[in-house]
Amino acid sequence: MAIIRPIAAQDLDTLVDMARESGVGVTSLPDNPELMERKLNRAVASFQQKLSPEEAHYLFVLQETPDGPPVGLCGIEARIGRDEVWYNYRMGEVIQASKALGLYRRTLTLFLSNDLTGATELGSLYLREPNRRHRNGSVLSKVRYLFLAAFPELFSERVIAEMRGYSDADGHSPFWEGLGRQFFNMEFSDADFLTGSGDKVFIAELMPKFPIYVPMLPPEAQATIGQVHPHTQPALSMLEAEGFRKNGFVDIFDAGPAVQAELHRIGGVRRSERLHAHIVERRASLEAPRPEWLLGNERFSGFRAISVARVHRDGPRIELTPEEADALQISAGDPVRVMNLKPQEPHDG
């Protein structure tokens, strides 16, 4: 039974370690203890409702046991681009035609854009290597749908996720080498770090304001536009299974794609149900090692979620063992939001 909870002040050392482990390209987790402390403090203030809903940033950690250390992290940015300008390239086309010459040409272009400003972003997804088992990655990614479903008024109807773009084993990005380096006298890792730190003024100052004609880029750079890092492919596949689709925007540094869905059309949000807790004794032998369900309470600051192998439903009630109720920090009769981990239509009964 994995347990997911809001990040807390005592998790700082673990957060710093995970940021260091995540590597180049995970912009939301820069390897900088001071920045990670600021990120944690903002998340704690968000759960304490000390920030406006538009300024909030929610971070959750996963524990494999009730008393175990955090081994994974995920987050939700309520509104992107409010405090820091949000940049992407919007993929477009320029049509050129000449009747006299009998030519008709479509040229792929990249436009510097702030069009995603105001969207809700799913990000900061990281699971430590030894703990990539027992569907922990799926649990960590999809618990955010429970939170969105429980508190939809806090978020935009437009939900996005930015995917890490392609880079090789040494952390070199062909897209950066073919485009970004022409305007920034720095390594890809340095630009990525500055972006993660929130220092994006240099982007506005140095990036070209006119469209980039993709055929003018080296073939290696062209080939990576809209492609994800091999380690990111499983995360992209999970998002696509929940209804997210590429929206024509890519990252300005590594050309990783952004995906998008309407909040109320996200598969996990649609198939989640609000039931009520009925606490009963249940034999442990009924449990299986592979979790198939997520259960979450509907307490904002005290949000908790757990993964379980099976659920036992009696009409509008869901049966929970005392251990499960304790992990969720709920009592008999309290609301419980229930979601099958498998992408499917909601239960009609």
C-alpha positions as a Markdown table, in Angstrom:
| # | Residue | x | y | z |
|---|---|---|---|---|
| 1 | Met | 0.0 | 0.0 | 0.0 |
| 2 | Ala | 1.7 | 3.2 | -1.2 |
| 3 | Ile | 0.7 | 6.4 | 0.6 |
| 4 | Ile | 0.7 | 9.8 | -1.1 |
| 5 | Arg | 0.6 | 13.0 | 1.0 |
| 6 | Pro | 1.4 | 16.7 | 0.7 |
| 7 | Ile | 5.1 | 17.6 | 0.9 |
| 8 | Ala | 6.2 | 18.8 | 4.4 |
| 9 | Ala | 9.1 | 20.9 | 5.7 |
| 10 | Gln | 10.9 | 17.8 | 7.0 |
| 11 | Asp | 11.1 | 16.5 | 3.4 |
| 12 | Leu | 13.6 | 19.1 | 2.3 |
| 13 | Asp | 16.7 | 16.8 | 2.3 |
| 14 | Thr | 14.9 | 14.2 | 0.3 |
| 15 | Leu | 13.6 | 16.8 | -2.2 |
| 16 | Val | 17.2 | 18.1 | -2.7 |
| 17 | Asp | 18.4 | 14.5 | -3.3 |
| 18 | Met | 15.7 | 13.8 | -5.8 |
| 19 | Ala | 16.4 | 17.0 | -7.7 |
| 20 | Arg | 20.1 | 16.1 | -7.9 |
| 21 | Glu | 19.2 | 12.6 | -9.1 |
| 22 | Ser | 16.7 | 13.8 | -11.8 |
| 23 | Gly | 19.4 | 15.0 | -14.1 |
| 24 | Val | 19.6 | 17.6 | -16.9 |
| 25 | Gly | 16.3 | 18.3 | -18.7 |
| 26 | Val | 13.9 | 18.1 | -15.7 |
| 27 | Thr | 13.5 | 21.8 | -15.5 |
| 28 | Ser | 11.1 | 21.7 | -12.6 |
| 29 | Leu | 13.7 | 20.0 | -10.4 |
| 30 | Pro | 17.0 | 22.1 | -10.7 |
| 31 | Asp | 19.9 | 20.8 | -8.7 |
| 32 | Asn | 20.1 | 23.7 | -6.3 |
| 33 | Pro | 19.3 | 23.3 | -2.6 |
| 34 | Glu | 18.2 | 26.9 | -2.2 |
| 35 | Leu | 15.8 | 26.8 | -5.1 |
| 36 | Met | 14.4 | 23.5 | -3.8 |
| 37 | Glu | 13.8 | 25.0 | -0.4 |
| 38 | Arg | 11.9 | 27.9 | -2.0 |
| 39 | Lys | 9.9 | 25.4 | -4.0 |
| 40 | Leu | 9.0 | 23.4 | -0.9 |
| 41 | Asn | 8.1 | 26.4 | 1.1 |
| 42 | Arg | 5.8 | 27.6 | -1.6 |
| 43 | Ala | 4.1 | 24.2 | -1.7 |
| 44 | Val | 3.6 | 24.1 | 2.0 |
| 45 | Ala | 2.2 | 27.7 | 1.9 |
| 46 | Ser | -0.2 | 26.5 | -0.8 |
| 47 | Phe | -1.6 | 23.7 | 1.2 |
| 48 | Gln | -1.9 | 26.0 | 4.2 |
| 49 | Gln | -3.9 | 28.4 | 1.9 |
| 50 | Lys | -1.5 | 31.2 | 2.5 |
| 51 | Leu | -1.4 | 31.9 | -1.2 |
| 52 | Ser | -4.2 | 32.7 | -3.6 |
| 53 | Pro | -5.5 | 29.8 | -5.7 |
| 54 | Glu | -3.9 | 31.3 | -8.8 |
| 55 | Glu | -0.4 | 31.4 | -7.1 |
| 56 | Ala | -0.5 | 27.9 | -5.6 |
| 57 | His | 1.9 | 25.1 | -6.4 |
| 58 | Tyr | 1.1 | 21.7 | -4.9 |
| 59 | Leu | 3.7 | 19.0 | -4.3 |
| 60 | Phe | 3.0 | 15.5 | -3.2 |
| 61 | Val | 5.4 | 12.7 | -2.1 |
| 62 | Leu | 4.9 | 9.0 | -2.2 |
| 63 | Gln | 5.9 | 6.6 | 0.6 |
| 64 | Glu | 5.9 | 2.8 | 0.1 |
| 65 | Thr | 5.0 | 2.3 | 3.8 |
| 66 | Pro | 3.3 | 4.5 | 6.4 |
| 67 | Asp | 6.5 | 5.2 | 8.2 |
| 68 | Gly | 8.9 | 5.0 | 5.2 |
| 69 | Pro | 10.8 | 7.8 | 3.6 |
| 70 | Pro | 9.5 | 9.6 | 0.5 |
| 71 | Val | 10.7 | 7.9 | -2.7 |
| 72 | Gly | 8.8 | 9.9 | -5.3 |
| 73 | Leu | 7.4 | 13.3 | -6.1 |
| 74 | Cys | 4.8 | 14.9 | -8.3 |
| 75 | Gly | 3.2 | 18.3 | -8.6 |
| 76 | Ile | 0.5 | 20.6 | -9.9 |
| 77 | Glu | 1.1 | 24.2 | -10.8 |
| 78 | Ala | -2.3 | 25.9 | -10.5 |
| 79 | Arg | -1.6 | 28.6 | -13.1 |
| 80 | Ile | 1.5 | 28.9 | -15.2 |
| 81 | Gly | 3.0 | 32.2 | -16.3 |
| 82 | Arg | 1.6 | 34.4 | -13.5 |
| 83 | Asp | 4.8 | 35.1 | -11.7 |
| 84 | Glu | 7.3 | 34.1 | -14.4 |
| 85 | Val | 6.8 | 34.6 | -18.1 |
| 86 | Trp | 6.1 | 31.2 | -19.8 |
| 87 | Tyr | 7.7 | 30.6 | -23.1 |
| 88 | Asn | 7.2 | 27.9 | -25.7 |
| 89 | Tyr | 7.6 | 27.5 | -29.4 |
| 90 | Arg | 4.3 | 27.2 | -31.2 |
| 91 | Met | 4.6 | 25.0 | -34.3 |
| 92 | Gly | 3.1 | 26.5 | -37.4 |
| 93 | Glu | 3.4 | 26.6 | -41.2 |
| 94 | Val | 4.2 | 29.2 | -43.8 |
| 95 | Ile | 2.6 | 28.6 | -47.2 |
| 96 | Gln | 4.5 | 29.9 | -50.2 |
| 97 | Ala | 3.1 | 29.5 | -53.7 |
| 98 | Ser | 4.0 | 30.8 | -57.2 |
| 99 | Lys | 1.6 | 30.1 | -60.1 |
| 100 | Ala | 4.2 | 31.3 | -62.5 |
| 101 | Leu | 6.7 | 28.7 | -61.4 |
| 102 | Gly | 4.1 | 26.1 | -60.5 |
| 103 | Leu | 5.4 | 25.8 | -56.9 |
| 104 | Tyr | 3.5 | 25.3 | -53.7 |
| 105 | Arg | 5.5 | 24.9 | -50.5 |
| 106 | Arg | 4.6 | 24.3 | -46.9 |
| 107 | Thr | 7.4 | 25.2 | -44.5 |
| 108 | Leu | 7.3 | 24.2 | -40.8 |
| 109 | Thr | 8.0 | 27.2 | -38.5 |
| 110 | Leu | 8.5 | 27.8 | -34.8 |
| 111 | Phe | 7.0 | 31.0 | -33.2 |
| 112 | Leu | 8.1 | 32.2 | -29.7 |
| 113 | Ser | 4.8 | 32.1 | -27.7 |
| 114 | Asn | 3.3 | 32.8 | -24.3 |
| 115 | Asp | 0.0 | 31.2 | -25.4 |
| 116 | Leu | -0.1 | 28.6 | -22.6 |
| 117 | Thr | -0.1 | 31.2 | -19.8 |
| 118 | Gly | -2.9 | 30.6 | -17.3 |
| 119 | Ala | -3.1 | 26.8 | -17.9 |
| 120 | Thr | -2.7 | 24.3 | -15.0 |
| 121 | Glu | 0.4 | 22.2 | -15.3 |
| 122 | Leu | 1.2 | 18.7 | -14.2 |
| 123 | Gly | 4.9 | 18.5 | -13.4 |
| 124 | Ser | 7.7 | 17.6 | -11.1 |
| 125 | Leu | 7.2 | 13.9 | -11.6 |
| 126 | Tyr | 10.1 | 11.9 | -10.3 |
| 127 | Leu | 10.4 | 8.4 | -8.8 |
| 128 | Arg | 13.7 | 7.0 | -7.4 |
| 129 | Glu | 15.2 | 4.2 | -9.4 |
| 130 | Pro | 15.0 | 1.4 | -6.8 |
| 131 | Asn | 11.3 | 2.2 | -6.2 |
| 132 | Arg | 10.2 | 1.9 | -9.8 |
| 133 | Arg | 8.1 | -1.1 | -9.1 |
| 134 | His | 4.6 | -2.2 | -8.0 |
| 135 | Arg | 3.0 | 0.4 | -10.3 |
| 136 | Asn | 4.5 | 3.2 | -8.2 |
| 137 | Gly | 5.0 | 5.4 | -11.3 |
| 138 | Ser | 1.4 | 5.1 | -12.3 |
| 139 | Val | 0.2 | 5.7 | -8.8 |
| 140 | Leu | 2.4 | 8.8 | -8.5 |
| 141 | Ser | 1.3 | 10.2 | -11.8 |
| 142 | Lys | -2.4 | 9.6 | -11.5 |
| 143 | Val | -2.9 | 10.7 | -7.9 |
| 144 | Arg | -3.0 | 14.2 | -9.3 |
| 145 | Tyr | -6.3 | 13.4 | -11.0 |
| 146 | Leu | -7.9 | 12.6 | -7.6 |
| 147 | Phe | -6.8 | 16.0 | -6.4 |
| 148 | Leu | -8.1 | 17.8 | -9.5 |
| 149 | Ala | -11.4 | 15.9 | -9.3 |
| 150 | Ala | -11.8 | 16.8 | -5.6 |
| 151 | Phe | -11.0 | 20.5 | -6.0 |
| 152 | Pro | -11.7 | 21.5 | -9.7 |
| 153 | Glu | -12.5 | 25.0 | -8.8 |
| 154 | Leu | -8.9 | 25.7 | -7.9 |
| 155 | Phe | -7.6 | 24.9 | -11.4 |
| 156 | Ser | -7.9 | 25.9 | -15.0 |
| 157 | Glu | -10.1 | 23.9 | -17.4 |
| 158 | Arg | -7.0 | 23.7 | -19.6 |
| 159 | Val | -4.4 | 21.2 | -18.1 |
| 160 | Ile | -1.0 | 20.7 | -19.7 |
| 161 | Ala | 2.2 | 18.8 | -19.1 |
| 162 | Glu | 5.5 | 19.5 | -20.7 |
| 163 | Met | 7.6 | 16.5 | -21.7 |
| 164 | Arg | 11.3 | 16.3 | -21.4 |
| 165 | Gly | 12.8 | 16.5 | -24.9 |
| 166 | Tyr | 15.4 | 14.3 | -26.4 |
| 167 | Ser | 19.0 | 14.4 | -25.2 |
| 168 | Asp | 21.8 | 11.8 | -25.5 |
| 169 | Ala | 23.4 | 9.9 | -22.7 |
| 170 | Asp | 25.9 | 12.7 | -22.1 |
| 171 | Gly | 23.0 | 15.3 | -21.7 |
| 172 | His | 23.6 | 17.0 | -25.1 |
| 173 | Ser | 20.4 | 18.2 | -26.8 |
| 174 | Pro | 20.6 | 18.2 | -30.7 |
| 175 | Phe | 17.9 | 20.9 | -30.8 |
| 176 | Trp | 19.8 | 23.1 | -28.4 |
| 177 | Glu | 23.1 | 22.6 | -30.4 |
| 178 | Gly | 21.3 | 23.4 | -33.6 |
| 179 | Leu | 19.3 | 26.5 | -32.4 |
| 180 | Gly | 19.7 | 27.7 | -28.9 |
| 181 | Arg | 23.5 | 27.8 | -28.9 |
| 182 | Gln | 23.3 | 30.2 | -31.8 |
| 183 | Phe | 21.7 | 32.8 | -29.5 |
| 184 | Phe | 23.0 | 31.9 | -26.0 |
| 185 | Asn | 26.7 | 31.5 | -25.3 |
| 186 | Met | 26.1 | 28.7 | -22.7 |
| 187 | Glu | 25.7 | 25.0 | -22.4 |
| 188 | Phe | 22.3 | 23.4 | -22.5 |
| 189 | Ser | 22.6 | 22.4 | -18.8 |
| 190 | Asp | 23.2 | 26.0 | -17.9 |
| 191 | Ala | 20.2 | 27.3 | -19.8 |
| 192 | Asp | 18.1 | 24.5 | -18.3 |
| 193 | Phe | 19.2 | 25.4 | -14.8 |
| 194 | Leu | 18.5 | 29.2 | -15.3 |
| 195 | Thr | 15.0 | 28.4 | -16.5 |
| 196 | Gly | 14.4 | 26.1 | -13.6 |
| 197 | Ser | 15.5 | 28.8 | -11.2 |
| 198 | Gly | 12.9 | 31.2 | -12.6 |
| 199 | Asp | 15.5 | 33.5 | -14.3 |
| 200 | Lys | 13.9 | 33.8 | -17.7 |
| 201 | Val | 14.7 | 37.4 | -18.5 |
| 202 | Phe | 17.5 | 36.2 | -20.8 |
| 203 | Ile | 15.1 | 34.4 | -23.0 |
| 204 | Ala | 13.1 | 37.5 | -23.8 |
| 205 | Glu | 16.4 | 39.5 | -24.3 |
| 206 | Leu | 18.1 | 37.0 | -26.6 |
| 207 | Met | 15.6 | 34.8 | -28.4 |
| 208 | Pro | 14.7 | 35.8 | -31.9 |
| 209 | Lys | 11.3 | 37.4 | -32.2 |
| 210 | Phe | 10.7 | 36.3 | -35.7 |
| 211 | Pro | 9.6 | 32.8 | -36.8 |
| 212 | Ile | 12.3 | 30.1 | -37.0 |
| 213 | Tyr | 12.2 | 28.2 | -40.4 |
| 214 | Val | 12.7 | 24.6 | -39.4 |
| 215 | Pro | 14.4 | 23.5 | -42.7 |
| 216 | Met | 17.2 | 25.9 | -41.9 |
| 217 | Leu | 18.1 | 23.9 | -38.8 |
| 218 | Pro | 20.5 | 20.9 | -38.9 |
| 219 | Pro | 18.8 | 17.6 | -39.6 |
| 220 | Glu | 19.7 | 16.3 | -36.2 |
| 221 | Ala | 17.8 | 19.2 | -34.6 |
| 222 | Gln | 14.8 | 18.9 | -36.9 |
| 223 | Ala | 14.5 | 15.2 | -36.0 |
| 224 | Thr | 14.1 | 15.9 | -32.3 |
| 225 | Ile | 11.3 | 18.4 | -32.5 |
| 226 | Gly | 8.3 | 17.1 | -30.6 |
| 227 | Gln | 10.3 | 14.0 | -29.5 |
| 228 | Val | 10.7 | 12.9 | -25.8 |
| 229 | His | 13.6 | 11.6 | -23.9 |
| 230 | Pro | 13.6 | 7.8 | -23.7 |
| 231 | His | 13.1 | 7.9 | -20.0 |
| 232 | Thr | 10.1 | 10.1 | -20.5 |
| 233 | Gln | 8.2 | 7.9 | -22.9 |
| 234 | Pro | 6.4 | 5.9 | -20.2 |
| 235 | Ala | 5.1 | 9.1 | -18.7 |
| 236 | Leu | 3.9 | 10.4 | -22.1 |
| 237 | Ser | 2.2 | 7.0 | -22.8 |
| 238 | Met | 0.3 | 7.3 | -19.4 |
| 239 | Leu | -0.8 | 10.8 | -20.2 |
| 240 | Glu | -2.0 | 9.9 | -23.7 |
| 241 | Ala | -4.0 | 6.9 | -22.2 |
| 242 | Glu | -5.8 | 9.5 | -20.0 |
| 243 | Gly | -6.8 | 11.7 | -23.0 |
| 244 | Phe | -3.9 | 14.1 | -23.2 |
| 245 | Arg | -2.8 | 15.0 | -26.7 |
| 246 | Lys | 0.1 | 17.0 | -28.2 |
| 247 | Asn | -1.0 | 20.6 | -28.6 |
| 248 | Gly | 1.5 | 21.9 | -31.1 |
| 249 | Phe | 3.8 | 23.6 | -28.6 |
| 250 | Val | 7.4 | 22.5 | -27.8 |
| 251 | Asp | 10.0 | 23.5 | -25.3 |
| 252 | Ile | 12.3 | 26.3 | -26.5 |
| 253 | Phe | 15.5 | 24.5 | -25.3 |
| 254 | Asp | 15.1 | 20.8 | -26.1 |
| 255 | Ala | 11.9 | 20.8 | -28.3 |
| 256 | Gly | 10.1 | 18.4 | -26.0 |
| 257 | Pro | 6.3 | 18.4 | -26.7 |
| 258 | Ala | 3.6 | 19.8 | -24.5 |
| 259 | Val | 0.4 | 17.7 | -24.1 |
| 260 | Gln | -3.0 | 19.1 | -23.1 |
| 261 | Ala | -6.5 | 18.0 | -22.0 |
| 262 | Glu | -9.6 | 19.6 | -20.6 |
| 263 | Leu | -9.8 | 19.0 | -16.9 |
| 264 | His | -13.2 | 17.4 | -16.9 |
| 265 | Arg | -12.3 | 15.2 | -19.9 |
| 266 | Ile | -9.2 | 13.7 | -18.3 |
| 267 | Gly | -9.8 | 10.0 | -18.0 |
| 268 | Gly | -8.8 | 9.7 | -14.3 |
| 269 | Val | -11.0 | 12.7 | -13.4 |
| 270 | Arg | -14.0 | 11.3 | -15.3 |
| 271 | Arg | -13.8 | 7.8 | -13.8 |
| 272 | Ser | -13.3 | 8.9 | -10.2 |
| 273 | Glu | -16.2 | 8.5 | -7.9 |
| 274 | Arg | -17.2 | 10.0 | -4.6 |
| 275 | Leu | -18.2 | 7.3 | -2.1 |
| 276 | His | -18.4 | 7.1 | 1.7 |
| 277 | Ala | -16.2 | 5.1 | 4.1 |
| 278 | His | -17.6 | 1.9 | 5.7 |
| 279 | Ile | -14.9 | 0.5 | 8.0 |
| 280 | Val | -14.9 | -3.3 | 8.4 |
| 281 | Glu | -12.4 | -6.0 | 9.3 |
| 282 | Arg | -11.2 | -7.8 | 6.2 |
| 283 | Arg | -8.8 | -10.7 | 5.8 |
| 284 | Ala | -5.4 | -9.7 | 4.5 |
| 285 | Ser | -5.4 | -12.7 | 2.2 |
| 286 | Leu | -7.8 | -10.9 | -0.1 |
| 287 | Glu | -5.1 | -8.4 | -1.0 |
| 288 | Ala | -2.7 | -8.8 | -4.0 |
| 289 | Pro | 0.7 | -7.2 | -4.5 |
| 290 | Arg | -0.3 | -5.3 | -7.6 |
| 291 | Pro | -2.4 | -2.2 | -6.9 |
| 292 | Glu | -5.4 | -1.5 | -9.2 |
| 293 | Trp | -7.1 | 1.4 | -7.4 |
| 294 | Leu | -6.4 | 4.8 | -5.8 |
| 295 | Leu | -8.4 | 6.0 | -2.8 |
| 296 | Gly | -8.2 | 9.5 | -1.6 |
| 297 | Asn | -9.8 | 11.6 | 1.1 |
| 298 | Glu | -11.2 | 15.0 | 0.3 |
| 299 | Arg | -9.4 | 17.0 | 2.9 |
| 300 | Phe | -7.5 | 19.8 | 1.3 |
| 301 | Ser | -4.6 | 20.5 | 3.7 |
| 302 | Gly | -4.7 | 17.0 | 5.0 |
| 303 | Phe | -5.0 | 15.2 | 1.7 |
| 304 | Arg | -4.0 | 11.6 | 1.7 |
| 305 | Ala | -4.3 | 8.9 | -0.9 |
| 306 | Ile | -3.4 | 5.2 | -0.9 |
| 307 | Ser | -3.1 | 2.5 | -3.5 |
| 308 | Val | -4.9 | -0.8 | -3.0 |
| 309 | Ala | -5.3 | -4.0 | -5.0 |
| 310 | Arg | -9.1 | -4.3 | -4.8 |
| 311 | Val | -12.1 | -2.3 | -3.6 |
| 312 | His | -15.2 | -3.7 | -2.0 |
| 313 | Arg | -18.2 | -1.5 | -2.7 |
| 314 | Asp | -21.7 | -1.6 | -1.2 |
| 315 | Gly | -23.8 | 0.9 | -3.1 |
| 316 | Pro | -22.6 | 4.4 | -2.2 |
| 317 | Arg | -20.2 | 3.0 | 0.4 |
| 318 | Ile | -16.7 | 1.6 | 0.1 |
| 319 | Glu | -15.4 | -0.9 | 2.6 |
| 320 | Leu | -12.1 | 0.0 | 4.2 |
| 321 | Thr | -10.0 | -1.9 | 6.7 |
| 322 | Pro | -9.0 | 0.1 | 9.8 |
| 323 | Glu | -5.5 | 0.2 | 8.5 |
| 324 | Glu | -6.7 | 1.8 | 5.2 |
| 325 | Ala | -8.9 | 4.3 | 7.0 |
| 326 | Asp | -6.0 | 5.2 | 9.3 |
| 327 | Ala | -3.7 | 5.7 | 6.3 |
| 328 | Leu | -6.3 | 8.0 | 4.8 |
| 329 | Gln | -6.9 | 9.7 | 8.1 |
| 330 | Ile | -10.7 | 9.3 | 7.8 |
| 331 | Ser | -13.5 | 8.0 | 9.9 |
| 332 | Ala | -16.7 | 6.0 | 9.1 |
| 333 | Gly | -19.0 | 8.0 | 6.8 |
| 334 | Asp | -16.3 | 10.4 | 5.5 |
| 335 | Pro | -16.2 | 10.9 | 1.7 |
| 336 | Val | -13.6 | 8.9 | -0.2 |
| 337 | Arg | -12.7 | 9.5 | -3.8 |
| 338 | Val | -12.1 | 6.3 | -5.7 |
| 339 | Met | -10.4 | 5.8 | -9.0 |
| 340 | Asn | -9.3 | 2.8 | -11.0 |
| 341 | Leu | -5.7 | 3.1 | -12.2 |
| 342 | Lys | -6.7 | 1.6 | -15.6 |
| 343 | Pro | -7.9 | 4.1 | -18.2 |
| 344 | Gln | -11.5 | 3.2 | -18.7 |
| 345 | Glu | -15.0 | 4.7 | -18.6 |
| 346 | Pro | -16.5 | 5.4 | -15.1 |
| 347 | His | -18.6 | 2.8 | -13.5 |
| 348 | Asp | -22.3 | 3.4 | -14.0 |
| 349 | Gly | -23.7 | 1.5 | -11.0 |
